[in-house]
Structure formats: C-alpha cells, structure tokens
Amino acid sequence: MKKQLRKVVAMAITAVMAVSAISVNALAVDDSNEVVYTYMQDNQEINITQADLDAGHWDKEALGDTAPVIYEDFPMRMTGFVNDFAELSLDIVYLKKIEEIESVSLKITDLSNESVIFDNKIIQQSFYSPVLKIDGQYEVKLTEVVDGEASEYTRIVCVNKIIAEMPEYVTNPTNENNGEILIADVEILRTGQTVNEDGQIVIDPSIATYDKVPANEFKNYCNSLSAEKTYRIFATDGNRQYGGFFSKLNGPAIYDLTIEVHTWEDINTPVPLTLPNITIDEVKSNAEDINIGDGSYRLRDNSKTGGYAAYCVSLPDSYVGENAPNAQFRIKVTGTSQVAMKVWSSLNNNTPVFKRTITSSNNENSAVFNIYTSEYKKSAKWLSFYVMIYFPSATDGYGMINIEPVSGYEDDVTGSIYEAYNGASLYRELDNTEFMMRDAWDIDAFYIDYWGSDYQAYKVELKNRSLADQALLESGTTVKGSSTKILTVWSVSENNNVLVWSANNTYTIPKNVDMAIYCDPAKRFDNAITIQREINSGSVTSEYYQLSYKMLGQ
C-alpha cells in the first residue's frame, strides 16, 4: 500500500497535421528569475518564470502543473460537482490572484429564458455556482478589471445526463453474482442532512440510509420503485467506488450528470465536425510509437475537419505477465476546446480491440482513460494501447497528452480496510488529526476499536481542509480548502479467520465544508470508515483533511 512510483510519466506526441510540441514542466521554485514552466514551440524553448506569472497575476498554486497558456482564453477552471441529491453545480476555481485584480466578477445566464442566476464579484478563489438545470445551457461570463481596463471571457456550459461508469457485476450481473449495490431515495438522503448553527453539515444515518441489494436482484428491485422518484446509487469494486443515479423516467440505465464547456463559435457550428470512417489499420499505420519518459507535453493541432492524431502507448515489461504486480496508468488528454479520444488495446501484438470513446466534459477539456494491468496481465506478454485524438467541434487548437502511473492503485478499498483492521489505522478514539491524500486515487481507511462488545454510538467529524487553512479560517481569512470527498461507513468482521466487509452508507462531502455523522452500531454495525477523493478529478496534487471520532457519553 502506498508504495507505487510517484513521479509523473508522460509522452511526447506529434499531431498528424501539426507541429509544434510544447513541453511543460512545473518546478517548485520561488525566485522570480527561476523557471516555473518550460515548453518547446517551433523548435524553440520558451521559459515561463515566476516573474512572468506575477506579471499576469497567475496563481501558481491554483495552476498546479498546468502552464497558464492553456487558460489564457478563460482563466478559470470549471468542473461539475454532483451532490447526493442528483443536483449539479459548477465547481469553480479562479486561477489568478484576486487580491491583485482591481475587480473580477462572474455572471451566469440561463439561455433558455435569459434569466441571470448568478451575478456577483468574486471574493474567494474557489466556490460553487447555484444548481444548474439538467439539459440546460448557460452563458458563463467572467469580467476582469486591471489598471482600469476591462477584459471579458465567455464560455457556454451544457448540463447533460450520461451513462454512469459502473463495475462489471452491476452492468452485467450473473445469477451467481451477489455483489452488493447501495441505493437510497435522494429525498430521504436530503431529509437526513441538516446544517447546524456552526454551518456544519450533520448526517443522521438512521434517516439518510441506503438499502443493500445483491446485483442479481437489482433489476427486480428497481422494477418495484416509484416512477416519480430519483435514487442515489453506489457500488464498490476492488480499488474504487462508483456513483450514479436511477430513475424510471430516465430508463433502465444508471446515469450520472456532467457538463460540456464550449465557446460561442463551437455552439454556433451548424453541423458538428465528424471524423471520416477511420479504421484501426489506419490508426496503426499513422500511430507514433511513444516511450515512457519524464515530463509533460503540449501540442498544437492545425488539422481541419477529419484531422486526428494517433499514438501507440506500450507499457513497461515489468507490468505485464501473470507474476507482475498490479498497477494502474492513466492516459489524460487535454485541449483548449472539447477534445475526444478513441482507445484500443493490443495484447501480444494481436489485432487491437476497441475499448471506448471518451469525450471531455469540463473546462480543462480533458478526457481520461484508466488502465488497470490486472485486467490484462494474465494473458499478455506484451501490452500496448492505440490512442486516436481529435477535436469534435473545433478546427484548430492546442492539446496535451500525459501518461501517468497512478500511485494509489495498490491503495485500494480492499487493502486499506485490511491494513486498518490489522492495526495500521486502528483507534479507539481519534482526536482532530490531519491526514494527507497524495492524489485522486489515494484511499484512507480507519477501523474503530470499540470497548468490549458493548458498542457505543459515536460521532465522526471531517473538516475538509488542512490545519493551516483551519487556522486562517478561524482568523477570519477566506480559504479554498480541499476538494470533494467520498466518505463510506463499513461493517467489518472476521469469519473463520477471513476478514469480511460490507459498505453500509456512503456520503458525498463538498469541498471546504465541515461534516458530522452520528452512527449507532447497535442498529447497524458500523466499525470502519474509508475516505477518498473523487477519482474523476484526475488530480495528482496532494491535499489535506482533518478527521476525528469519539464515542458519545464517554
């Protein structure tokens, strides 16, 4: 657990119609003359120093390892935050230093009726928008005033339903499969959440509780549900948890909510650009072989309609074969406009098998494909992936492709609970303690060591920010805090020296909030907790949270 290589591994790519590759490297430096980012353009190395960032008022911490060139046309990161009640808001991070801007404001307009749902000055760097309507379209306009001169940036946000990603035992259950699915009426979950006078979200699991349904009974269970209601769903498979929603009005599939971000030019394109009928043989013949190396890269694609870039990604031999360790790699493609990629896998140089098409759905315009070597290694001596990248609605733009080993793969739910039970994170009571999550795949587990067999009710509190941010917050300073978390309460027991665990309740914790859960093991045997970030965030940046739990009445 937590031993996988942490360095970022990336690939240099060259577009089919293109040609300037831009290498971006983030360095931890503070001197104004030191280079923070570098990139190659037209065979010339261009450096961005801290002084350059300061001149543009860019916030290095908010940018992370992404150079500001990707945000010059819209200096704000937007993703979709979906709560447990089937509601989506924009998760917004302004990427410049607010204190250095004379004025910065944001206006969000519902294009269906031209009503303004948000029109305020930005006073904190990270915040949520109001809830957006499903299938709605919104104009998001950012206005900056610097040295008396105003600049406007505009994007169009579309809210969509998509088929939720779920494990195989959920999407294709067998008669023998009794893997559990958690399901709850979203209105019951809402009733079980209140906000106290301190602004802390308080969850009562005796109200906000889930039913456990075996996968092979789930279809019949859903047939008995009300057609007028929406239900929250969670499922666990090995190294991660999956979330979605179900409603009879939406059909039999489990769905999720997401956003697409466009320019007005994209929206006004009469007919979306489409690729010609490109075969895998053409992709193979045009694919550039890529060796894993350090750094990350950005390229410019001048392709017109039908243009695409193709790459062949081969995994190291040490991760292939029956005796190889489990590992996870992430292919991430980012563009200045909506970007898509098609992925094929090839085992032992055999005919590639189509895996899926992924289209970006956030303001970074990034699409992610996760590779789990455990799915291939037993039958493969060589493993490679063919990736075809294209812009669905733009004729010109920039893009990046990164291949990264995911350190948290071995840090899965199974291993984390097992290690917590065996003493790695076993506490009778836990005072307010800070924990670090290294990336989006990190999972923390805690086993509660009760006194004897007389199980006590207890209170779990999570503060979704670091101790340093907590001190600033208590002094009256606005802080960004940490990103969305998923907290799951489990029952764990031994059966004939075999550890058995089952998820009881799962809750989504918004960024930078305080949350408390009151649990009573006498009613439902809760004795373990796992905490993880939203895996779809793809973040490789570490962050912190605070956790405590205490028996009531002690």
N, C-alpha and C positions, 0 to 999 in steps of 0.2 A: 504494500500500500504506500502510495506517495513516493515511489522511487523512480518513476519514469523520467527520462531525459526532459529537461525543461527548456532547452534552447529552441528558438524558433527556426524551423526549417522551411525554406521557400524555394521557388523555382523561377528561373528567368524564362520569360516567354516572349515570342515574337509573333505578332499578328500576321495573318495571311496577306492582308492588303497594306500592312503597316510598316511602322517602323521606327518609332522611337521608343526604346525601352527605358524606363526610368526606375532606377534602384533607389529605394527609400530605406534608410537605416536610422533608427532612433537611438540616441546616445544619452546617457544620464550625465548631463553636464550643466553647469550653472554660469560659467564665464560667458559674457556677452559675445566674445570673439570665437568661442568654440563652436564647432559644427554640431547641430542638433539633428538635422536630416541631410542626406545627400541623395542626388539622383542623376542619372545619365539621360541627356536629351540630345539627339542628333550627334551622338558620339562625344558629347562634351559633358564633363562632370560639373554639376551645379550644386553648390552648398547652401543650406539654409542655416544661419547662425541664430543664437538666442537674440542678438540684436535685430535680426530680420523679423523674428516672431514678435519682439517688442514693438517694432515699428508698425506691424499690422494688428497689434493688440491681441494676438492669439494667446490662448491659454494652453501651455504645453501639457499640463496635467489632463485637461479635457480632451486634447487631441490624441493622447496616448502615442501609439507607434505609427499613426497615420499622418503624413505630412499635410499641411494646410492647403496644398494645391487641389486636393480632392474636394475641398469645401469652399473654394473661392466664390462660386456662384450662388452659394446658400450656406452661410456659416453657422449652421445649426444641425444637430443630429436628431432625427425623429424616428422612433420605432413605435410599434403598437403594444400597449400594456393592456392585457386582458385580465379582469378580476374574476372571482369565483361566481359572479352573477351574470355571466355572458354579456359583459359590457366592455367596450374598448375605448381607451383614451390614448392620446398621443403622449408618449414618454419623451420629453423634450430636454435636450442639453444644448445650451448656448455655448459656442466654442471660443468666444472671446472674453476678455476681462471686462466685466460690467463696470467696474469702478473706473476704467479708463475711457469709457464711452460716454459722451455727453447725454445721450438719450437713446434707448433702444426699446422698441415696442413691438408687440405681436398682435395681429388681427386675424381671426379665423371666421370665415363666412360660409354659411351653408348655401351651396349653389342651387339647391332645389327651390329655395324661396327667397334667396338673397338676405336672409336674416343673419345678423352678426352674433355669434355665440361666445366670442371672446375678443376683447379689445382693451389691452392693458399694457402698461410699461412693464418690462422685465426687470424684476428686482432680485431674483435669485437665478443661479445658473442652471439649475435642474428642477423641473416641475412637470406636473401632468396638465393636459388640457381637459376641458369638460368632456363628458362622454359623447362619442360620435355615433350617429345612426348607422345601423348595418345597411350596407348597399348605398350609403350616402357619398356625396362628393363635396369636398371643401377646398376653398382657397385659403392658403396659409401665407400671409404677407408679413415679412419682417422688415422693420424700418430702423436704420441706424443714423444717428447724427454725430458726426465727428468734425470738429473745427468749423461748426456752423453749416456743414454740407451734409445733406440727407442722401442716403442710399437705400434703395428698396430691393428686396429679394422675394421671389414668389415661387411657391410650389402648389401643386394640386394633389390632394390626398383622397384616395378612394378606399372605402372600407368594404372588405369582401369576406364571404364565407369560403373556406377551403376544407377539403377532406383532411381531418386531423391525422397526424402520424401516430400510429399505434403499433404495439408489438404483434407478432405473428399469431400468438394464441388468442388475440382479440379479433383480428381481421379474418382469420381462417381457423376457427375453433374446430376441434375434433370431439367425438363423443367421449373420449377418454380424458379430454383436457378439462381440468377443474381449476385452472389458474384463476385467481380472483380479480374482479373488476369492482372498483368503488363507484357508487352512483348516488347522487343526492339531488333533491329538488332545490333549485337555486334560491327560491323564495324562503325555503326553510333555512338554508345557509345564511341568507340575509337576516332572517329573524334572530338567528343565534349570534349575530355580531352586533355589538353596541360600542359606542365611544364614550369613555368616562370623562370626567371634568378635566383631567390632565391631557386629554387628546389621545389617550392610549386606546387602541382597538382591543376590545375584550371579547373572547370567543368562549361560548358555553357549549362544549361538545355534547352535552345531554340534549341540546336542541339542534345545533349545527352538526349533525351526524350523518354518516354515509351507511348505505346498505352494502353488504358484501355479496356479490353474485358470481358464482362459478361461470367461467367463459362459455361452457357448453349449455348453460341455461339462460344466457344473457338475452338471446333473441326472444325467447318466450317471455322473459321478464319485461322487456321493452314493449311487447305487444299489450301488456296489461296496464301500461302507464297512460296517464291522461294526455289527450291530444293537445290540450291547451297549455301545457307546462313545458319548461325547459329544465334539463338536468345536467349537473356537473359530473364529469367522469374523470377518474384517474386509474391508471394501470401501471404496474411495475414489472420490468423485465431486466433482470441482471444488473446492468450498470446504470440504469436511469429510470426516471418516472415519466410517464406520458400523460398529457392532459387534453381534454376536449369537452364537447357538449353534445347532447342528444335532444332532439325534439321531433315528434312525429310529423309536424308541419314541414320539417326540413328533409324528410325522407329517412331511410334506414341507416344512413352512414353517420358515423361520429364526425362532427365538424369542429373547426376552430375559426377564430377571427384573425384577420391580418389586414395590413394596409399595403397599397401601392402608391408610390410617390412619382409624380410626373411634372414636366414643365407644361406650360400652355401649348407650346409647339407640339409636344407629344399628344396631348389631348385632342388637338385640332387636326391631327393627321387623319385624312378621310378614311384611309384603309390601312390597318396596321401592316407594317412590313413583315413579310414572311420569307422564310428560307426556301430555296428550291429543294427538291426531293433529293437530299444528300444521303448517300448510302454509307454504311460503316466502312466499306472498302475505300471510299474517297477520303473519309476521315483518317483512316490508317495511312494512306499514301501521302497525305498532307501533314500528318502529325509530326511535330518536332519532339525528338527524344529529350527528356529532361532528367538530369541527375540531381539528386538532393544536394543542396548546398546552403550556405548561410545567407541571410539577408532577405529582403522582400522587394518586389519589383512592380513597377507601374509601366503600362504601355499605352501608346496612342494608336487607335484604330481608325483609319481613314476609309474603311470599307463602305461601299454603298449597299443598296438592297441586295440581300443574299450573301453578303460577306460574312465570313466566320474565321475563327482561329482554332487550330486543332493541336493537341498536345498528348504525348504518351508519358504517363507517370508510372515509373517502376519502383516498387517497394524494395528495400534492402533485403538481401537473402536471409539475414538473421531474424526477420519477422515472418518467414514463410516456412512451412513444414510442420509436421504433426507435433514435434517437440519444441517448437518455437514458443516464446512467451506471448500471451495475449497483448495486443497493442491496438491503439486507435490513432488514425490520422484524419486530419480534416483538410479538405480542399475548399478554399474560400475564394470566390471571385467577386471583385468589387468594381463598379463603374461609376461614371459621372451621370449616367442615366440608367434606366431599367436595363438589367443585364440578365442573361439566362445561360445555362449550360446543360448539355446532354452528356451523360456518363455511361460508359460501357466497361465491364470488367473482362479481363482475359486471363484464364488460368493455363499455365504451361504452354503459352503461345498458341492456344486454340482459338477458334472463332470467338470474337468478343460477344458478350451477352449484354443486351441493353438493360440498364438499371433504372434510370429515371431521368426526367427533365425537371430542373429546378429553376424557378424564376424569382428574381429578387423582389422583396416586398417591404423595403424600408428605405429611409432617406440615404443611407450609405449605398443603397442599391447593391446589396451584397447577397449572394446565394451560397449556401454551404452544403457540401456532401460529406458525410461521415463514413469512414472506412473502418470496419471492425475486423481485424485479421482472424478472429475466431470463427468467422463465417466462411473462411476460405482455406485456412492453413492445412487442414487435414487432407485435402485433396489437391493441394497445389505445391509444386516445387518452385514455380515462378509465378509472380502475380503482378499484373500491370493494369492500369486504367487509362482508357482513352477519353479525353475531355474535349468537347466542342463548345466554344464560347461565342455568343453573338448578342447584338443589341436588338431586342424585339421591336422597338419603336423609334429608334434614333439612327441617323445615317452617319454620325460622327461622334466620337467620344474617347475618353480615356478609360483604362481598366487596369486592375491588378489581379494577380493570382498568387495565392500563398498555399503552400503545403506545410502543415504543422503537425508534429507529434503531439498527442493530447495526453498530458501528464496524469490526468485524473482517471484514465481508463481502468487502471488497477485499483483505483479508489472507488469501487462500485458499492452499491447498496449492500450486496451480499457480504463482501469483505469488510466493509465498515461496521456493520452490525456485529459480525462475528468478533472483530477485534475489540469493539466496545464492550461486548459481553465478557470477554476474557481479560478485561482489566485496562485496556488502552484508554478508555474514556468512561470509567465507572465511578460515579459519585453518588454518595447518599444525599447530599445537598450540594448545590453549586451556587456560590456567590457570583455576583455580577462579574463575568470574566470575558475578556476579549479573545476572539478567535479570528484567524486569518483564512480566507478562502483564496487559493492561489490563482484559480481560473474558473471558467464556466463549468468545468467537469468535476470540480472538487466536491466531495460529499463528506460531511461531518456527521458522526453518529455518537449518541450518548445513551448509556444504559443506566437506569435508575436503580440503585441498590437500596431496596426497602428494608425496614427493620422487621425481621422475622417474617411471619406470614400475615400479620395484621396490616394490610395495605392501606395507606393513608391517602386521602385526597391531597392534591398538590397543585401548585401554580407554576407555570412556565412563563417566563418573560423574555422576549427578544427585543433588543434595541438595534435597529438596522443602520448602525453607523459605528465608527471607531470611537475609542475612548477620547482621542484627541478632538474629534468632531463633537463629541458629547460635551466636553469642557467648553468649547466655543459656543455651542448651542445654549448652554446654561448661563453663559456670559452675555447672551443677547445677540450673538452673531449668527447670521443665516448660514447654514451648511448644506452641502449637496447630499451627504450621507451615502449609503450603499444601495446597490441595485436590488431588484425584486428577488425574493427568496421563496422557496417551497419548503414548508415545514410539515413533516409527516409524523404521526404518532403510531407506534407499533406495539403489538404484543409479541413477546419473545419468551420461549420456554424450551426446556430440554425434554426430549422423548427418547428413551433408551440411548442416552449419550449423544443424541443427534440434536443439534440446535434447529428450532423451527420458529419462523417469524411470519407475521401477517400484518399488513397495513390496516389500521383502524380508521383514521381520519387524516385528511390532507388539506392544508390551507395555503393560499397564496398571500404572501406578505408584501405589500407595496414598498417601494424604495423609501428610505429615510423615515420610517414610521416605527412606533413602539407598539408591540402586540403582547397580549397576555392570554393564556389558555388555562382554564381551570379543568382539571381531569380528576376522575374518581375511579380508580382501578377496581373498586368493589362492584361497579356497574359494568365496566368494560376494561379488560385487563390491559392497561396502558403502562408499559415499563421501558420503552425506548423511544428516542427521538432522532430523526435524521433531518439535516438541513442542507439544501443545495440551491445553487443559483439556477435561473432559467437557462437551460442548455442552449436554447436557440440564440441566446445573445452572442455566442461565439467568442466571448471576451477571454483574453489571455492575461488580463490585468488583475493583480491581487487586490482584495478589499477586505474589510473587517466588519464584524458584528459583535454584539455583546449578548451573552446568554446567562440566565440564572434559573434555577428551580428550587422550590422549597416546599416541604411538607406543611400543610395547613394545620394549625393547632399545636405546632411544636414550639 
